[in-house]
Amino acid sequence: MSTPRFLELPPGVGRADVVTDMGTFAALRALPTSGGCEHRPAVLVPGLTGSKEDFIGLLQTLAQAGREVVAVDLPGQYESPGPDDFDGYGTAWLGRSVAALTVALGGGPVHLLGHSYGGLVTRETVLSGEAELLSFTLMSSGPAAVPSQGRVDDAQRLIGYLGGDPTAERLAELWERFLDAPARSSGLAEDILAFLRTRMLANSPRGLVRMCEEILSAGDRTAELAATDLPKMVLYGENDDAWPPDLQAAMADKLSARKVVVPGAAHSPNVEAPETTASALTRFWNTVETPAREG
């Protein structure tokens, strides 16, 4: 899971709820602290066990470039309520819910980014044709099911532990048995540890099971995505341990996408190298809006 390094909201960043036709999204909305929003907005979607707070290190820098930035919890994640229907947590439904979010924000097209499992979700947003988009960024995400054995083991363990009894009580047991000790041994501050526990236990247990099933079985839709004329970027850490960097590089080539490799980062460049990541995103988004200025 992405682990934010701080939780205090930077200047210009506030907590908000965005009501859509497919439910309410909990969000962090960032605006420039000086000047106006001269550029188009961006929407940031987290990974499977993540949340809007995964992007907290990026938000002020991205907004200061002159745009509104909205980071969200997917339905069933942390502070966003989710559906009762187990199948509602599949990538197709979640992708359509993100499309509904972009419509609810109003004001025209947005730049869309998906991190990790959020990349599998947001590619469905793109392919649905239901969202008005300016660009699409896959961050630390791959063309299909996650291949890393460690990530596969984590997802299978969660399915095995929760699948037969997807309740809040069972999820709390999962945290205590498997996740609490590793989190404490990592040297994190107490407020971050408390946040990680609160966030995990606030997730929909049914949603976690379904999302884990999806991240283990997602098919390759690269060819379909490549057929869209949307400008694309693939951004990942040089030490990504979920989807191997060479796999993401090959996907970028097939997508004719801009490729950015973040030095020193692993699976969460948004946390591990926020300034480098924010700079790359801003350059890409600005170029999409004013392509004649490239170079």
Backbone bond lengths (Angstrom), bond angles and torsions (degrees), N, CA, C in turn:
res aa  C-N    CA-C-N  psi(-1)  N-CA   C-N-CA  omega(-1)  CA-C   N-CA-C  phi
1 M - - - 1.455 - - 1.511 109.44 -
2 S 1.329 117.56 147.99 1.457 120.84 172.36 1.528 108.70 -69.71
3 T 1.326 115.65 137.53 1.459 120.90 -178.38 1.521 109.19 -121.93
4 P 1.327 117.66 105.97 1.468 118.99 -179.72 1.516 110.99 -61.30
5 R 1.318 115.86 148.66 1.462 120.74 -178.75 1.518 112.07 -88.30
6 F 1.332 117.03 -14.90 1.455 121.42 175.41 1.522 107.79 -153.34
7 L 1.342 116.29 161.68 1.460 121.46 -176.02 1.522 113.20 -122.04
8 E 1.324 117.91 -16.16 1.462 120.59 179.11 1.522 109.26 -67.40
9 L 1.319 116.00 128.36 1.451 120.12 -176.74 1.527 110.45 -69.65
10 P 1.335 117.26 130.80 1.466 120.34 179.09 1.529 110.58 -69.04
11 P 1.331 117.60 165.01 1.467 120.55 174.82 1.522 111.16 -55.70
12 G 1.315 115.67 137.58 1.459 121.26 179.65 1.515 114.50 87.37
13 V 1.337 117.77 -3.60 1.460 121.74 -178.11 1.526 109.07 -111.47
14 G 1.337 116.71 130.93 1.455 120.80 -179.85 1.511 112.40 -138.97
15 R 1.315 115.48 156.94 1.467 122.09 177.62 1.520 109.38 -81.39
16 A 1.337 117.04 137.43 1.465 121.39 -179.13 1.523 109.40 -148.83
17 D 1.310 116.30 160.53 1.465 123.50 170.36 1.516 108.26 -115.11
18 V 1.324 116.32 134.81 1.461 121.76 179.09 1.529 107.62 -113.71
19 V 1.315 116.62 114.75 1.471 121.91 -178.56 1.527 108.87 -87.90
20 T 1.335 115.87 128.23 1.461 121.58 -179.50 1.522 109.56 -127.55
21 D 1.335 115.80 175.51 1.461 120.95 177.25 1.524 112.34 -69.47
22 M 1.352 117.26 -12.21 1.458 120.88 -178.46 1.523 112.06 -119.26
23 G 1.312 116.78 21.72 1.456 120.31 177.85 1.510 112.31 122.20
24 T 1.320 115.41 177.68 1.457 122.61 -177.71 1.524 110.41 -103.14
25 F 1.325 116.03 130.66 1.452 122.49 177.23 1.521 110.09 -100.37
26 A 1.331 116.93 127.74 1.452 120.84 167.56 1.524 107.78 -76.27
27 A 1.331 116.66 135.49 1.467 119.88 -172.32 1.514 111.53 -142.22
28 L 1.321 114.45 157.64 1.453 123.35 162.17 1.524 106.54 -110.06
29 R 1.323 116.40 122.55 1.470 121.32 -178.89 1.518 108.66 -111.29
30 A 1.318 115.52 126.97 1.460 121.71 -178.40 1.519 109.92 -114.76
31 L 1.323 115.26 135.56 1.463 122.81 176.72 1.526 108.78 -130.00
32 P 1.334 117.54 153.52 1.463 119.18 177.33 1.526 110.67 -58.53
33 T 1.321 115.80 140.62 1.469 119.41 176.28 1.519 111.24 -81.90
34 S 1.323 116.97 -14.30 1.469 121.61 173.49 1.516 107.94 -144.84
35 G 1.316 116.33 144.85 1.452 120.18 -177.07 1.515 111.45 79.94
36 G 1.317 116.16 179.86 1.457 121.21 -177.09 1.512 112.29 -107.80
37 C 1.333 114.66 -176.57 1.463 121.86 178.23 1.525 108.68 -93.66
38 E 1.300 116.13 86.55 1.453 120.65 -178.02 1.522 112.52 -85.59
39 H 1.338 116.54 -11.69 1.464 121.37 179.12 1.522 110.39 -112.77
40 R 1.322 115.65 165.29 1.455 121.61 -177.80 1.534 111.34 -71.80
41 P 1.341 117.46 151.95 1.471 120.79 -178.30 1.527 112.45 -68.82
42 A 1.340 114.34 165.54 1.465 122.25 175.71 1.524 109.45 -131.26
43 V 1.328 115.58 145.42 1.464 122.93 178.16 1.525 108.07 -120.62
44 L 1.342 116.37 128.59 1.454 123.05 -176.07 1.534 109.56 -115.62
45 V 1.347 116.28 127.71 1.462 122.20 -174.39 1.532 109.26 -119.09
46 P 1.332 118.48 127.12 1.469 121.51 -173.57 1.525 113.56 -83.87
47 G 1.335 114.13 178.18 1.457 121.81 179.29 1.515 113.31 -85.97
48 L 1.312 115.85 -170.08 1.461 123.05 -166.61 1.522 113.27 -59.68
49 T 1.318 118.49 -52.46 1.464 120.95 179.94 1.525 111.31 -102.99
50 G 1.326 116.30 21.17 1.457 120.99 -177.21 1.511 112.95 -96.91
51 S 1.330 114.38 -163.59 1.466 121.35 -180.00 1.522 108.24 -167.25
52 K 1.303 114.64 177.23 1.464 121.57 178.78 1.522 112.28 -56.60
53 E 1.343 116.93 -29.06 1.462 121.14 -178.68 1.530 112.45 -67.65
54 D 1.341 117.44 -15.44 1.465 119.61 176.22 1.522 111.99 -60.52
55 F 1.316 116.78 -23.17 1.464 121.61 -175.56 1.530 112.88 -102.44
56 I 1.325 117.15 8.87 1.462 120.22 -171.25 1.528 111.90 -62.23
57 G 1.337 116.27 -29.49 1.450 120.07 179.63 1.516 114.10 -75.32
58 L 1.334 117.25 -13.79 1.458 122.42 -179.03 1.526 113.57 -97.49
59 L 1.323 116.72 -27.42 1.456 120.70 -160.53 1.525 113.75 -62.09
60 Q 1.320 117.22 -46.98 1.466 118.55 -177.27 1.525 110.70 -64.18
61 T 1.335 116.71 -43.96 1.460 119.94 -178.91 1.521 111.36 -63.67
62 L 1.319 116.89 -43.42 1.462 120.06 179.04 1.522 111.29 -63.39
63 A 1.329 116.58 -42.69 1.469 119.92 -178.28 1.518 111.46 -67.90
64 Q 1.331 117.02 -35.72 1.461 119.86 -177.72 1.523 112.16 -65.37
65 A 1.337 116.90 -15.77 1.462 120.31 175.26 1.525 111.46 -75.20
66 G 1.355 117.00 -4.07 1.455 119.79 175.25 1.506 114.98 103.28
67 R 1.349 116.81 35.65 1.462 118.90 177.31 1.528 110.92 -148.24
68 E 1.331 114.55 153.59 1.456 120.36 171.03 1.520 108.64 -76.66
69 V 1.331 116.58 138.76 1.460 122.04 178.81 1.521 107.75 -129.20
70 V 1.330 116.11 130.40 1.457 122.02 -177.17 1.523 108.78 -122.62
71 A 1.331 116.53 116.64 1.464 122.51 174.36 1.514 108.34 -106.38
72 V 1.331 117.99 138.48 1.464 120.89 -170.94 1.529 111.86 -129.39
73 D 1.335 114.27 161.07 1.458 122.76 161.29 1.524 106.87 -92.27
74 L 1.321 117.61 130.84 1.458 119.93 173.38 1.532 110.16 -64.22
75 P 1.321 118.65 157.83 1.459 120.36 176.09 1.533 111.34 -52.81
76 G 1.327 115.29 129.13 1.463 120.86 -178.13 1.505 114.26 88.97
77 Q 1.334 117.62 -8.19 1.452 121.48 176.15 1.532 110.19 -94.03
78 Y 1.288 116.91 134.96 1.459 125.36 171.03 1.521 112.54 41.21
79 E 1.339 119.24 -101.39 1.463 121.34 -172.31 1.519 114.36 -100.99
80 S 1.330 117.99 5.31 1.469 120.81 175.55 1.520 109.25 -98.23
81 P 1.335 118.57 122.46 1.465 119.71 176.41 1.521 110.55 -64.38
82 G 1.323 115.85 148.45 1.454 120.32 -178.44 1.509 112.53 -120.08
83 P 1.321 117.11 170.70 1.464 121.18 -179.08 1.523 111.83 -73.89
84 D 1.326 116.00 159.38 1.461 121.00 174.86 1.521 111.44 -79.06
85 D 1.314 116.09 -24.78 1.462 121.79 -176.87 1.526 109.82 -73.28
86 F 1.325 116.70 122.76 1.466 122.36 179.99 1.518 111.57 -55.82
87 D 1.333 117.62 -40.29 1.464 121.15 -178.15 1.517 112.33 -72.01
88 G 1.338 116.72 -12.98 1.454 119.96 179.60 1.511 113.71 -65.64
89 Y 1.330 116.88 -12.22 1.459 120.09 -177.71 1.526 112.96 -97.89
90 G 1.308 117.54 8.57 1.452 120.01 175.25 1.512 111.16 -72.41
91 T 1.331 116.32 163.38 1.465 119.94 -176.36 1.527 112.52 -62.54
92 A 1.335 117.80 -35.03 1.466 119.53 -178.10 1.522 110.88 -64.47
93 W 1.339 117.43 -47.93 1.466 120.48 -179.83 1.521 110.76 -66.26
94 L 1.325 116.59 -44.26 1.456 119.72 179.46 1.529 111.27 -63.09
95 G 1.333 116.28 -38.02 1.461 119.42 177.32 1.513 111.90 -61.70
96 R 1.322 116.84 -39.94 1.462 120.22 177.62 1.527 110.88 -68.49
97 S 1.335 116.85 -33.19 1.463 119.27 178.13 1.526 110.56 -66.85
98 V 1.337 117.40 -36.33 1.468 120.19 175.96 1.531 110.04 -66.62
99 A 1.323 116.46 -37.28 1.472 119.31 175.16 1.529 110.24 -60.34
100 A 1.341 116.60 -42.63 1.466 120.32 178.01 1.526 110.93 -63.00
101 L 1.319 116.61 -35.31 1.458 120.81 176.79 1.527 110.85 -61.69
102 T 1.322 117.36 -45.68 1.468 119.88 -178.79 1.527 110.87 -62.98
103 V 1.331 116.26 -35.34 1.467 119.80 177.24 1.531 110.11 -67.18
104 A 1.344 116.07 -42.93 1.462 120.15 -177.48 1.521 112.34 -65.44
105 L 1.324 117.30 -29.01 1.461 119.74 178.70 1.516 111.41 -65.97
106 G 1.331 116.37 -29.66 1.458 121.08 177.63 1.518 111.68 69.96
107 G 1.311 115.44 173.87 1.455 119.84 173.29 1.509 116.01 84.74
108 G 1.345 118.35 12.17 1.457 119.17 173.77 1.512 114.35 98.49
109 P 1.331 116.56 -164.56 1.467 121.24 -170.04 1.523 113.18 -71.02
110 V 1.336 115.09 154.74 1.464 122.01 -178.56 1.523 109.78 -129.80
111 H 1.324 115.44 161.06 1.448 122.21 167.80 1.536 107.65 -86.16
112 L 1.328 117.63 135.62 1.456 121.92 -175.95 1.520 110.08 -118.65
113 L 1.339 116.50 133.68 1.469 122.81 177.03 1.509 109.70 -129.78
114 G 1.338 116.29 135.89 1.457 121.99 173.90 1.511 110.52 -124.36
115 H 1.336 116.89 129.57 1.462 122.76 178.93 1.526 110.13 -101.38
116 S 1.326 117.09 128.06 1.456 123.63 173.91 1.539 110.29 56.42
117 Y 1.337 118.52 -121.67 1.466 120.18 176.78 1.525 111.21 -57.78
118 G 1.325 116.24 -30.33 1.463 119.87 175.36 1.511 112.88 -61.10
119 G 1.340 116.90 -25.15 1.458 119.98 174.27 1.508 112.22 -68.42
120 L 1.346 116.69 -39.54 1.466 120.38 176.92 1.527 110.66 -66.61
121 V 1.326 115.93 -34.11 1.468 120.15 177.85 1.528 110.68 -69.85
122 T 1.323 116.65 -49.24 1.463 119.56 -173.16 1.528 112.94 -72.97
123 R 1.332 118.02 -22.95 1.467 116.93 173.46 1.531 109.54 -65.70
124 E 1.352 116.54 -30.30 1.465 119.84 174.65 1.530 110.27 -67.95
125 T 1.327 116.79 -35.15 1.461 120.55 174.69 1.517 110.22 -59.05
126 V 1.335 115.42 -47.58 1.460 120.39 179.83 1.523 110.68 -60.85
127 L 1.327 116.34 -49.50 1.464 120.70 -174.30 1.521 112.65 -71.44
128 S 1.325 117.18 -21.28 1.467 119.67 178.38 1.516 111.85 -67.27
129 G 1.333 116.77 -26.73 1.462 120.23 -176.61 1.511 114.09 71.23
130 E 1.350 117.22 11.32 1.461 121.26 -175.88 1.525 113.36 -94.19
131 A 1.335 116.97 -4.67 1.460 120.46 -178.09 1.523 110.14 -116.93
132 E 1.317 116.40 144.44 1.455 121.58 175.73 1.532 107.73 -91.58
133 L 1.329 116.11 107.83 1.454 121.64 -171.37 1.522 111.77 -121.14
134 L 1.328 115.05 150.44 1.458 122.31 174.40 1.519 112.18 -101.50
135 S 1.344 116.62 -33.54 1.459 120.91 -179.48 1.520 109.06 -158.91
136 F 1.337 114.48 166.90 1.468 120.45 179.84 1.515 108.69 -138.61
137 T 1.339 116.21 127.01 1.466 122.20 177.50 1.513 110.11 -118.45
138 L 1.328 115.27 126.71 1.462 122.62 170.47 1.523 107.29 -98.05
139 M 1.320 116.94 116.99 1.460 121.15 -179.97 1.523 109.80 -111.76
140 S 1.333 116.13 116.74 1.465 121.47 178.34 1.522 110.58 52.40
141 S 1.311 115.73 46.81 1.461 122.71 178.95 1.518 107.95 -133.44
142 G 1.315 116.10 165.01 1.455 118.63 -175.05 1.508 113.52 -127.96
143 P 1.326 116.39 -175.22 1.460 120.80 -175.57 1.520 114.33 -79.51
144 A 1.333 117.28 -16.97 1.469 120.46 -174.66 1.529 108.16 -159.11
145 A 1.333 116.43 -156.75 1.463 121.93 -177.89 1.523 111.39 -53.38
146 V 1.327 115.87 146.53 1.456 120.31 -179.17 1.537 109.38 -64.87
147 P 1.349 118.41 130.52 1.466 120.06 -175.46 1.524 114.94 -96.38
148 S 1.325 117.96 -18.54 1.460 120.98 -175.83 1.526 110.79 -61.98
149 Q 1.335 116.85 127.99 1.463 120.08 -175.94 1.518 111.77 -61.95
150 G 1.331 116.84 -37.85 1.457 118.95 178.29 1.515 112.34 -61.92
151 R 1.324 117.00 -42.26 1.469 121.07 178.54 1.524 110.79 -69.38
152 V 1.319 116.60 -37.78 1.464 120.14 176.74 1.527 110.09 -62.21
153 D 1.324 116.36 -44.73 1.470 120.12 179.37 1.520 111.26 -60.90
154 D 1.332 116.89 -42.22 1.473 120.38 179.53 1.527 111.09 -61.19
155 A 1.335 116.45 -45.18 1.462 120.28 -178.67 1.520 111.13 -66.67
156 Q 1.326 117.16 -41.68 1.462 120.33 179.77 1.522 111.18 -65.82
157 R 1.321 116.53 -37.61 1.467 119.81 177.98 1.526 110.41 -63.40
158 L 1.323 117.03 -43.10 1.460 119.82 179.78 1.523 110.67 -64.06
159 I 1.329 116.87 -44.00 1.465 119.87 178.26 1.523 110.33 -60.88
160 G 1.339 116.33 -44.53 1.455 120.07 -178.94 1.512 112.94 -63.79
161 Y 1.320 116.79 -34.68 1.461 120.37 -175.98 1.519 112.12 -82.87
162 L 1.336 116.49 -35.68 1.462 120.09 -175.16 1.523 114.09 -102.86
163 G 1.347 116.80 -22.63 1.462 120.06 -168.86 1.514 114.42 -56.25
164 G 1.332 117.46 -40.05 1.461 120.07 -178.44 1.509 113.76 -84.53
165 D 1.327 117.66 -12.75 1.464 121.92 -177.02 1.524 109.10 -152.16
166 P 1.345 117.38 70.36 1.463 120.62 -175.42 1.523 112.03 -77.80
167 T 1.332 115.87 75.38 1.461 121.36 -178.38 1.520 109.91 -120.67
168 A 1.323 115.07 163.19 1.461 120.66 177.82 1.526 110.54 -62.33
169 E 1.330 116.58 -35.99 1.461 120.18 -179.69 1.527 111.03 -65.47
170 R 1.302 115.43 -42.07 1.458 119.85 179.19 1.533 111.19 -67.18
171 L 1.333 116.78 -36.40 1.451 120.79 177.74 1.525 110.49 -65.30
172 A 1.335 117.31 -39.26 1.465 120.55 177.11 1.527 110.54 -63.31
173 E 1.327 117.08 -38.79 1.463 120.71 176.80 1.522 110.87 -63.79
174 L 1.336 116.38 -40.01 1.461 120.91 178.27 1.529 110.43 -59.25
175 W 1.337 116.18 -45.06 1.463 119.21 178.88 1.525 110.73 -60.04
176 E 1.318 116.63 -50.13 1.458 120.00 -176.00 1.526 111.97 -64.07
177 R 1.310 117.25 -36.47 1.459 120.54 -174.62 1.524 112.80 -80.14
178 F 1.333 116.99 -40.20 1.464 119.58 -170.03 1.528 115.32 -115.87
179 L 1.325 118.70 -26.99 1.455 120.33 -167.82 1.521 114.67 -110.68
180 D 1.315 117.93 -26.81 1.453 120.13 -174.13 1.525 111.88 -65.16
181 A 1.318 117.61 -50.65 1.473 120.43 -177.16 1.527 112.59 -62.17
182 P 1.344 119.54 -46.93 1.475 118.37 176.84 1.517 112.95 -59.66
183 A 1.340 116.73 -38.15 1.469 119.25 178.99 1.522 110.61 -64.16
184 R 1.336 117.15 -42.68 1.460 120.77 -178.24 1.521 112.00 -69.45
185 S 1.325 116.74 -32.29 1.466 120.25 -177.85 1.526 112.49 -77.16
186 S 1.328 116.99 -7.87 1.462 120.64 -176.59 1.521 113.41 -84.41
187 G 1.338 116.99 -3.43 1.450 120.56 176.31 1.511 114.83 79.03
188 L 1.321 117.64 19.95 1.457 120.70 -179.55 1.525 111.31 -74.85
189 A 1.320 115.26 153.95 1.459 120.39 175.84 1.521 110.36 -65.59
190 E 1.332 115.46 155.62 1.465 119.79 -175.83 1.528 112.54 -61.03
191 D 1.333 117.58 -37.03 1.464 118.62 -178.72 1.527 110.97 -68.08
192 I 1.332 117.76 -33.73 1.454 120.80 177.74 1.527 110.16 -70.53
193 L 1.338 116.92 -42.26 1.465 120.44 177.14 1.523 111.16 -59.74
194 A 1.331 116.50 -44.15 1.466 120.10 179.50 1.524 110.53 -63.62
195 F 1.330 116.39 -39.38 1.462 119.71 178.25 1.528 111.05 -63.52
196 L 1.333 117.68 -45.57 1.465 120.33 -178.44 1.529 111.10 -59.44
197 R 1.317 116.87 -41.30 1.467 120.12 178.55 1.525 111.00 -66.90
198 T 1.322 115.99 -47.10 1.468 119.89 -179.99 1.525 110.74 -60.16
199 R 1.319 116.83 -43.65 1.459 120.57 -179.40 1.524 111.43 -63.03
200 M 1.327 117.01 -47.03 1.465 119.41 -179.11 1.519 111.25 -61.07
201 L 1.332 117.07 -44.57 1.464 119.89 -176.19 1.524 112.22 -73.09
202 A 1.338 117.58 -17.62 1.464 120.73 177.91 1.524 112.73 -82.71
203 N 1.343 116.94 -13.73 1.461 120.46 179.09 1.525 111.52 -66.92
204 S 1.323 115.78 152.65 1.453 120.66 171.82 1.527 109.06 -70.94
205 P 1.332 119.75 119.71 1.467 120.18 177.81 1.525 112.13 -59.03
206 R 1.339 116.58 -40.11 1.468 119.56 176.72 1.528 110.15 -62.28
207 G 1.332 115.86 -41.57 1.452 119.52 179.67 1.515 111.83 -62.30
208 L 1.331 117.42 -42.26 1.464 120.41 179.84 1.520 111.13 -61.61
209 V 1.322 116.72 -43.49 1.462 119.86 179.84 1.522 111.02 -61.78
210 R 1.322 115.97 -47.39 1.460 119.72 -177.96 1.528 111.19 -65.22
211 M 1.317 117.38 -41.98 1.456 120.03 179.14 1.523 111.34 -64.19
212 C 1.329 117.30 -39.07 1.461 119.89 176.65 1.524 110.97 -63.72
213 E 1.312 116.83 -40.81 1.468 119.25 176.01 1.528 110.98 -59.87
214 E 1.328 115.69 -40.88 1.462 120.46 -178.44 1.532 112.03 -68.98
215 I 1.339 116.90 -39.77 1.464 118.39 -177.79 1.529 111.15 -70.99
216 L 1.339 116.62 -18.99 1.467 121.22 176.95 1.525 112.91 -90.09
217 S 1.320 117.99 -12.15 1.465 119.75 -172.59 1.521 114.07 -128.90
218 A 1.316 118.76 -1.66 1.475 121.41 -175.14 1.525 111.09 -57.24
219 G 1.316 115.43 135.46 1.452 121.01 178.04 1.517 112.00 -85.09
220 D 1.318 115.36 169.37 1.462 121.64 -178.97 1.533 109.06 -88.39
221 R 1.327 116.71 116.89 1.460 122.45 178.97 1.533 111.43 -115.68
222 T 1.330 115.42 24.23 1.457 119.92 -176.73 1.522 111.83 -59.48
223 A 1.323 117.35 -42.53 1.463 120.14 -177.91 1.529 110.92 -62.32
224 E 1.342 116.53 -40.80 1.464 119.70 177.97 1.524 111.45 -65.34
225 L 1.326 115.63 -40.82 1.459 120.11 179.60 1.526 110.57 -67.27
226 A 1.331 116.51 -37.97 1.463 120.44 179.77 1.528 111.36 -65.05
227 A 1.322 116.97 -27.18 1.465 120.86 -178.18 1.518 112.90 -74.37
228 T 1.334 117.29 -13.59 1.464 119.79 176.18 1.524 108.96 -80.93
229 D 1.332 117.02 151.27 1.460 120.16 -178.03 1.520 112.77 -94.11
230 L 1.308 117.26 16.18 1.460 122.30 179.84 1.531 110.11 -73.56
231 P 1.325 119.16 131.49 1.469 120.23 173.64 1.528 110.67 -59.58
232 K 1.332 116.08 137.63 1.460 120.67 -173.31 1.522 110.97 -131.48
233 M 1.337 114.82 150.21 1.457 121.38 172.44 1.516 109.12 -135.93
234 V 1.333 116.35 141.47 1.459 123.40 173.99 1.526 106.57 -116.23
235 L 1.327 116.43 117.71 1.461 122.65 -175.99 1.516 108.65 -124.93
236 Y 1.328 117.17 131.42 1.462 119.95 -177.58 1.524 109.77 -157.30
237 G 1.337 115.50 158.80 1.452 121.06 176.72 1.513 111.32 -77.11
238 E 1.316 116.27 148.60 1.464 120.03 -178.52 1.529 112.15 -65.49
239 N 1.347 117.08 -18.25 1.463 121.44 -178.68 1.530 111.98 -115.30
240 D 1.329 117.09 29.08 1.474 120.25 -178.56 1.524 109.79 -55.34
241 D 1.346 115.66 131.17 1.464 120.74 -178.40 1.524 112.55 -111.71
242 A 1.330 117.15 16.61 1.472 120.54 176.74 1.524 109.86 -108.36
243 W 1.327 117.07 -69.70 1.454 122.33 169.35 1.530 107.05 -101.46
244 P 1.325 119.92 121.53 1.464 120.74 -176.46 1.519 111.98 -56.45
245 P 1.342 116.94 143.60 1.458 120.18 -179.78 1.526 113.89 -54.60
246 D 1.344 118.34 -38.47 1.467 118.87 -179.14 1.524 111.50 -66.89
247 L 1.333 117.10 -30.45 1.456 120.69 176.91 1.529 110.41 -69.23
248 Q 1.320 116.67 -40.95 1.459 120.13 178.56 1.530 110.90 -69.28
249 A 1.332 116.56 -34.88 1.461 119.78 177.42 1.522 110.71 -64.70
250 A 1.338 116.77 -42.63 1.463 120.35 178.59 1.524 110.67 -64.51
251 M 1.325 117.16 -38.53 1.464 120.47 177.09 1.524 110.38 -62.68
252 A 1.326 116.61 -42.89 1.463 120.35 179.13 1.525 110.75 -59.29
253 D 1.325 116.91 -41.46 1.469 120.34 178.71 1.527 110.93 -62.30
254 K 1.334 116.43 -43.43 1.461 120.07 -179.68 1.524 112.00 -66.21
255 L 1.316 115.82 -29.32 1.461 120.79 -179.89 1.526 112.57 -86.72
256 S 1.337 116.60 -5.45 1.473 121.04 -172.14 1.526 109.77 53.29
257 A 1.339 114.79 41.05 1.458 122.10 -174.96 1.521 111.04 -97.24
258 R 1.317 115.41 153.08 1.460 119.90 168.45 1.527 107.60 -64.40
259 K 1.318 117.16 138.16 1.466 121.91 -177.67 1.518 109.68 -118.46
260 V 1.328 116.35 128.76 1.462 121.93 178.04 1.521 108.45 -128.46
261 V 1.330 116.58 121.35 1.459 123.01 175.77 1.524 107.64 -104.86
262 V 1.326 117.00 122.33 1.463 121.48 -175.29 1.520 109.50 -92.52
263 P 1.318 118.43 114.39 1.467 121.07 -178.83 1.525 112.00 -62.19
264 G 1.330 116.01 139.18 1.451 121.32 175.06 1.510 115.53 77.18
265 A 1.320 117.81 -6.21 1.464 121.16 -178.39 1.522 110.51 -96.67
266 A 1.323 115.24 157.99 1.463 121.92 176.25 1.522 108.94 -112.93
267 H 1.333 117.45 -117.15 1.460 120.23 -174.13 1.525 113.58 -86.09
268 S 1.334 117.75 -10.85 1.465 119.88 -177.14 1.526 110.82 -130.98
269 P 1.329 117.85 70.14 1.469 119.35 178.21 1.519 112.80 -60.73
270 N 1.320 117.39 -23.07 1.460 121.65 174.98 1.523 111.63 -60.84
271 V 1.329 117.44 -29.12 1.462 122.90 178.53 1.527 110.96 -100.71
272 E 1.310 116.48 -41.79 1.468 121.49 -171.43 1.523 113.30 -80.36
273 A 1.313 117.72 -25.63 1.473 121.79 178.94 1.521 109.07 -147.98
274 P 1.336 117.67 65.34 1.471 119.69 -171.42 1.523 113.93 -64.84
275 E 1.313 118.72 -38.09 1.466 119.23 -177.31 1.523 111.19 -69.64
276 T 1.337 117.01 -41.69 1.466 120.62 176.91 1.518 110.49 -62.64
277 T 1.333 115.73 -43.04 1.461 120.72 -179.59 1.522 111.29 -65.69
278 A 1.326 117.01 -45.48 1.462 120.80 -179.81 1.523 110.75 -62.68
279 S 1.332 117.24 -39.17 1.462 120.83 179.11 1.521 111.35 -63.73
280 A 1.341 116.22 -43.34 1.469 120.17 179.93 1.522 111.16 -64.66
281 L 1.320 116.75 -41.22 1.465 120.37 179.63 1.531 110.91 -65.61
282 T 1.315 116.43 -44.99 1.460 119.49 -179.00 1.521 111.44 -62.21
283 R 1.330 117.22 -42.65 1.468 120.01 178.40 1.517 110.94 -61.21
284 F 1.315 116.33 -44.17 1.465 120.54 -179.38 1.512 111.02 -64.00
285 W 1.309 117.02 -50.06 1.457 120.65 -177.78 1.529 111.27 -62.61
286 N 1.312 117.36 -42.45 1.463 119.89 179.40 1.524 111.56 -64.64
287 T 1.338 116.23 -38.34 1.457 119.70 178.43 1.525 111.51 -65.54
288 V 1.323 116.18 -39.23 1.470 119.96 177.18 1.521 110.52 -60.40
289 E 1.327 116.36 -40.07 1.469 120.23 -177.72 1.523 112.44 -76.47
290 T 1.339 116.70 -29.97 1.463 120.61 -179.10 1.528 108.81 -134.18
291 P 1.329 117.87 67.81 1.470 120.99 -171.73 1.523 114.22 -59.82
292 A 1.321 118.37 -25.15 1.464 119.77 -177.57 1.517 111.87 -67.17
293 R 1.339 116.90 -17.65 1.454 119.99 -177.31 1.528 112.39 -86.44
294 E 1.320 118.34 -8.19 1.459 120.75 -176.43 1.520 109.85 -61.27
295 G 1.337 114.34 142.24 1.446 121.05 177.22 1.499 113.35 90.62
